[in-house]
Amino acid sequence: MLFPECLRIADLGCSSGPNTLTVASKILDTIDLTCRCLNKKPPVFQVFLNDLPGNDFNTVFQSLPSFYEKLEKQKGAKFGPCFITGMPGSFYGRLFPPNSMHIIHSSYSLQWLSQRKVIRMRHGIPHVPCYIRQCQGSDIFGYWTLASRV
Protein backbone atom coordinates (compact mmCIF):
# COMPACT_ATOMS: atom_id res chain seq x y z
CA MET A 1 0.00 0.00 0.00
CA LEU A 2 1.47 3.31 -1.12
CA PHE A 3 -0.78 5.64 0.88
CA PRO A 4 -3.34 5.10 3.63
CA GLU A 5 -6.99 4.98 2.60
CA CYS A 6 -7.43 8.51 3.99
CA LEU A 7 -4.39 10.79 3.91
CA ARG A 8 -4.57 13.54 6.56
CA ILE A 9 -2.68 16.76 5.92
CA ALA A 10 -2.29 19.78 8.23
CA ASP A 11 -1.17 23.25 7.19
CA LEU A 12 -0.14 25.11 10.35
CA GLY A 13 -0.44 28.89 10.16
CA CYS A 14 -2.38 28.85 6.88
CA SER A 15 -3.73 32.44 7.08
CA SER A 16 -6.81 33.46 5.09
CA GLY A 17 -5.60 35.17 1.94
CA PRO A 18 -5.51 34.15 -1.71
CA ASN A 19 -2.62 31.73 -1.07
CA THR A 20 -4.33 29.79 1.71
CA LEU A 21 -4.97 26.68 -0.38
CA THR A 22 -1.69 26.82 -2.33
CA VAL A 23 0.16 24.43 -0.04
CA ALA A 24 -2.69 21.93 0.01
CA SER A 25 -2.93 22.17 -3.77
CA LYS A 26 0.81 21.49 -4.22
CA ILE A 27 0.67 18.49 -1.88
CA LEU A 28 -2.37 17.11 -3.70
CA ASP A 29 -0.60 17.64 -7.05
CA THR A 30 2.46 15.74 -5.85
CA ILE A 31 0.44 12.82 -4.53
CA ASP A 32 -1.70 12.74 -7.66
CA LEU A 33 1.38 12.63 -9.88
CA THR A 34 2.91 9.87 -7.76
CA CYS A 35 -0.28 7.80 -7.95
CA ARG A 36 -0.52 8.29 -11.73
CA CYS A 37 3.11 7.28 -12.25
CA LEU A 38 2.59 4.13 -10.19
CA ASN A 39 -0.86 3.47 -11.68
CA LYS A 40 -2.41 3.55 -8.20
CA LYS A 41 -5.71 5.00 -7.03
CA PRO A 42 -5.24 8.22 -5.03
CA PRO A 43 -6.38 8.21 -1.42
CA VAL A 44 -9.19 10.23 0.11
CA PHE A 45 -7.76 13.50 1.42
CA GLN A 46 -8.58 15.27 4.65
CA VAL A 47 -6.89 18.69 4.87
CA PHE A 48 -6.82 20.67 8.10
CA LEU A 49 -6.12 24.38 7.78
CA ASN A 50 -4.85 25.75 11.07
CA ASP A 51 -4.45 29.29 12.25
CA LEU A 52 -5.26 31.33 15.32
CA PRO A 53 -8.98 31.72 16.11
CA GLY A 54 -8.88 35.33 14.85
CA ASN A 55 -8.29 34.08 11.30
CA ASP A 56 -11.25 34.68 9.00
CA PHE A 57 -12.00 31.07 8.13
CA ASN A 58 -15.26 32.22 6.48
CA THR A 59 -13.20 33.67 3.63
CA VAL A 60 -11.39 30.36 3.27
CA PHE A 61 -14.64 28.39 3.30
CA GLN A 62 -16.17 30.68 0.65
CA SER A 63 -13.27 29.86 -1.67
CA LEU A 64 -13.77 26.09 -1.36
CA PRO A 65 -16.42 25.58 -4.07
CA SER A 66 -14.13 27.08 -6.74
CA PHE A 67 -11.18 25.12 -5.33
CA TYR A 68 -13.14 21.85 -5.59
CA GLU A 69 -14.27 22.71 -9.15
CA LYS A 70 -10.70 23.46 -10.20
CA LEU A 71 -9.52 20.22 -8.58
CA GLU A 72 -12.08 18.14 -10.47
CA LYS A 73 -11.37 19.92 -13.75
CA GLN A 74 -7.60 19.41 -13.44
CA LYS A 75 -7.55 15.91 -11.98
CA GLY A 76 -10.78 14.31 -13.10
CA ALA A 77 -13.57 12.56 -11.25
CA LYS A 78 -11.34 9.67 -10.09
CA PHE A 79 -9.30 11.99 -7.88
CA GLY A 80 -10.18 12.49 -4.25
CA PRO A 81 -12.48 13.13 -2.65
CA CYS A 82 -10.89 15.94 -0.68
CA PHE A 83 -12.35 17.24 2.56
CA ILE A 84 -11.06 20.57 3.88
CA THR A 85 -11.73 21.87 7.35
CA GLY A 86 -10.56 24.73 9.56
CA MET A 87 -8.76 23.92 12.79
CA PRO A 88 -8.48 27.12 14.83
CA GLY A 89 -6.03 27.10 17.70
CA SER A 90 -2.45 27.62 18.71
CA PHE A 91 0.13 25.01 17.77
CA TYR A 92 1.69 25.54 21.23
CA GLY A 93 -0.97 23.09 22.43
CA ARG A 94 -2.29 19.86 20.96
CA LEU A 95 -4.34 20.36 17.81
CA PHE A 96 -4.79 16.75 16.73
CA PRO A 97 -4.99 13.32 18.33
CA PRO A 98 -1.71 11.38 18.55
CA ASN A 99 -0.59 9.65 15.35
CA SER A 100 -3.45 11.15 13.33
CA MET A 101 -1.56 13.24 10.74
CA HIS A 102 0.43 11.98 7.80
CA ILE A 103 1.76 15.30 6.48
CA ILE A 104 2.24 18.48 8.52
CA HIS A 105 3.33 21.62 6.73
CA SER A 106 4.35 24.93 8.22
CA SER A 107 5.75 27.83 6.21
CA TYR A 108 5.75 30.45 8.90
CA SER A 109 5.04 28.78 12.22
CA LEU A 110 8.64 28.12 13.19
CA GLN A 111 9.33 31.85 13.54
CA TRP A 112 6.70 32.06 16.29
CA LEU A 113 8.58 29.53 18.38
CA SER A 114 10.77 32.47 19.38
CA GLN A 115 7.91 33.32 21.72
CA ARG A 116 8.89 30.15 23.62
CA LYS A 117 12.58 31.13 23.60
CA VAL A 118 13.54 28.33 21.25
CA ILE A 119 15.32 30.51 18.71
CA ARG A 120 18.64 31.88 19.93
CA MET A 121 20.86 34.36 18.15
CA ARG A 122 24.42 33.23 17.50
CA HIS A 123 26.68 35.79 15.79
CA GLY A 124 23.56 37.61 14.53
CA ILE A 125 22.17 34.46 12.91
CA PRO A 126 19.11 32.64 14.26
CA HIS A 127 20.17 29.35 15.82
CA VAL A 128 17.55 26.78 16.65
CA PRO A 129 19.25 23.98 18.59
CA CYS A 130 16.08 21.90 19.08
CA TYR A 131 15.26 22.08 15.39
CA ILE A 132 18.81 21.18 14.42
CA ARG A 133 18.74 18.14 16.72
CA GLN A 134 15.37 17.10 15.30
CA CYS A 135 16.66 17.31 11.73
CA GLN A 136 19.45 14.92 12.63
CA GLY A 137 16.85 12.49 13.96
CA SER A 138 13.86 11.12 12.15
CA ASP A 139 10.73 12.15 14.03
CA ILE A 140 8.87 15.43 14.45
CA PHE A 141 7.68 14.36 17.90
CA GLY A 142 11.26 14.51 19.12
CA TYR A 143 11.45 18.10 17.98
CA TRP A 144 8.26 19.12 19.75
CA THR A 145 9.38 17.31 22.90
CA LEU A 146 12.66 19.21 22.86
CA ALA A 147 10.95 22.49 22.03
CA SER A 148 8.49 22.12 24.90
CA ARG A 149 11.38 21.77 27.40
CA VAL A 150 13.12 25.02 26.45
DRENDO-429842 format. One line per 5 residues: their letters; for each residue y, z, x of C-alpha. Coordinates in Angstrom, 1 decimal. Example, Ala and Ser with C-alpha at 12.3 -4.5 7.8 and 13.67 -1.06 7.14 Angstrom:
<recs>
AS> -4.5/7.8/12.3 ~ -1.1/7.1/13.7 .
</recs>
This chain:
<recs>
MLFPE> 0.0/0.0/0.0 ~ 3.3/-1.1/1.5 ~ 5.6/0.9/-0.8 ~ 5.1/3.6/-3.3 ~ 5.0/2.6/-7.0 .
CLRIA> 8.5/4.0/-7.4 ~ 10.8/3.9/-4.4 ~ 13.5/6.6/-4.6 ~ 16.8/5.9/-2.7 ~ 19.8/8.2/-2.3 .
DLGCS> 23.3/7.2/-1.2 ~ 25.1/10.3/-0.1 ~ 28.9/10.2/-0.4 ~ 28.9/6.9/-2.4 ~ 32.4/7.1/-3.7 .
SGPNT> 33.5/5.1/-6.8 ~ 35.2/1.9/-5.6 ~ 34.2/-1.7/-5.5 ~ 31.7/-1.1/-2.6 ~ 29.8/1.7/-4.3 .
LTVAS> 26.7/-0.4/-5.0 ~ 26.8/-2.3/-1.7 ~ 24.4/0.0/0.2 ~ 21.9/0.0/-2.7 ~ 22.2/-3.8/-2.9 .
KILDT> 21.5/-4.2/0.8 ~ 18.5/-1.9/0.7 ~ 17.1/-3.7/-2.4 ~ 17.6/-7.1/-0.6 ~ 15.7/-5.9/2.5 .
IDLTC> 12.8/-4.5/0.4 ~ 12.7/-7.7/-1.7 ~ 12.6/-9.9/1.4 ~ 9.9/-7.8/2.9 ~ 7.8/-7.9/-0.3 .
RCLNK> 8.3/-11.7/-0.5 ~ 7.3/-12.3/3.1 ~ 4.1/-10.2/2.6 ~ 3.5/-11.7/-0.9 ~ 3.6/-8.2/-2.4 .
KPPVF> 5.0/-7.0/-5.7 ~ 8.2/-5.0/-5.2 ~ 8.2/-1.4/-6.4 ~ 10.2/0.1/-9.2 ~ 13.5/1.4/-7.8 .
QVFLN> 15.3/4.6/-8.6 ~ 18.7/4.9/-6.9 ~ 20.7/8.1/-6.8 ~ 24.4/7.8/-6.1 ~ 25.7/11.1/-4.8 .
DLPGN> 29.3/12.2/-4.5 ~ 31.3/15.3/-5.3 ~ 31.7/16.1/-9.0 ~ 35.3/14.9/-8.9 ~ 34.1/11.3/-8.3 .
DFNTV> 34.7/9.0/-11.2 ~ 31.1/8.1/-12.0 ~ 32.2/6.5/-15.3 ~ 33.7/3.6/-13.2 ~ 30.4/3.3/-11.4 .
FQSLP> 28.4/3.3/-14.6 ~ 30.7/0.7/-16.2 ~ 29.9/-1.7/-13.3 ~ 26.1/-1.4/-13.8 ~ 25.6/-4.1/-16.4 .
SFYEK> 27.1/-6.7/-14.1 ~ 25.1/-5.3/-11.2 ~ 21.9/-5.6/-13.1 ~ 22.7/-9.2/-14.3 ~ 23.5/-10.2/-10.7 .
LEKQK> 20.2/-8.6/-9.5 ~ 18.1/-10.5/-12.1 ~ 19.9/-13.8/-11.4 ~ 19.4/-13.4/-7.6 ~ 15.9/-12.0/-7.6 .
GAKFG> 14.3/-13.1/-10.8 ~ 12.6/-11.2/-13.6 ~ 9.7/-10.1/-11.3 ~ 12.0/-7.9/-9.3 ~ 12.5/-4.2/-10.2 .
PCFIT> 13.1/-2.7/-12.5 ~ 15.9/-0.7/-10.9 ~ 17.2/2.6/-12.4 ~ 20.6/3.9/-11.1 ~ 21.9/7.4/-11.7 .
GMPGS> 24.7/9.6/-10.6 ~ 23.9/12.8/-8.8 ~ 27.1/14.8/-8.5 ~ 27.1/17.7/-6.0 ~ 27.6/18.7/-2.4 .
FYGRL> 25.0/17.8/0.1 ~ 25.5/21.2/1.7 ~ 23.1/22.4/-1.0 ~ 19.9/21.0/-2.3 ~ 20.4/17.8/-4.3 .
FPPNS> 16.7/16.7/-4.8 ~ 13.3/18.3/-5.0 ~ 11.4/18.6/-1.7 ~ 9.6/15.3/-0.6 ~ 11.2/13.3/-3.5 .
MHIIH> 13.2/10.7/-1.6 ~ 12.0/7.8/0.4 ~ 15.3/6.5/1.8 ~ 18.5/8.5/2.2 ~ 21.6/6.7/3.3 .
SSYSL> 24.9/8.2/4.4 ~ 27.8/6.2/5.7 ~ 30.5/8.9/5.8 ~ 28.8/12.2/5.0 ~ 28.1/13.2/8.6 .
QWLSQ> 31.8/13.5/9.3 ~ 32.1/16.3/6.7 ~ 29.5/18.4/8.6 ~ 32.5/19.4/10.8 ~ 33.3/21.7/7.9 .
RKVIR> 30.2/23.6/8.9 ~ 31.1/23.6/12.6 ~ 28.3/21.2/13.5 ~ 30.5/18.7/15.3 ~ 31.9/19.9/18.6 .
MRHGI> 34.4/18.2/20.9 ~ 33.2/17.5/24.4 ~ 35.8/15.8/26.7 ~ 37.6/14.5/23.6 ~ 34.5/12.9/22.2 .
PHVPC> 32.6/14.3/19.1 ~ 29.4/15.8/20.2 ~ 26.8/16.7/17.5 ~ 24.0/18.6/19.2 ~ 21.9/19.1/16.1 .
YIRQC> 22.1/15.4/15.3 ~ 21.2/14.4/18.8 ~ 18.1/16.7/18.7 ~ 17.1/15.3/15.4 ~ 17.3/11.7/16.7 .
QGSDI> 14.9/12.6/19.5 ~ 12.5/14.0/16.8 ~ 11.1/12.2/13.9 ~ 12.2/14.0/10.7 ~ 15.4/14.4/8.9 .
FGYWT> 14.4/17.9/7.7 ~ 14.5/19.1/11.3 ~ 18.1/18.0/11.4 ~ 19.1/19.8/8.3 ~ 17.3/22.9/9.4 .
LASRV> 19.2/22.9/12.7 ~ 22.5/22.0/10.9 ~ 22.1/24.9/8.5 ~ 21.8/27.4/11.4 ~ 25.0/26.4/13.1 .
</recs>
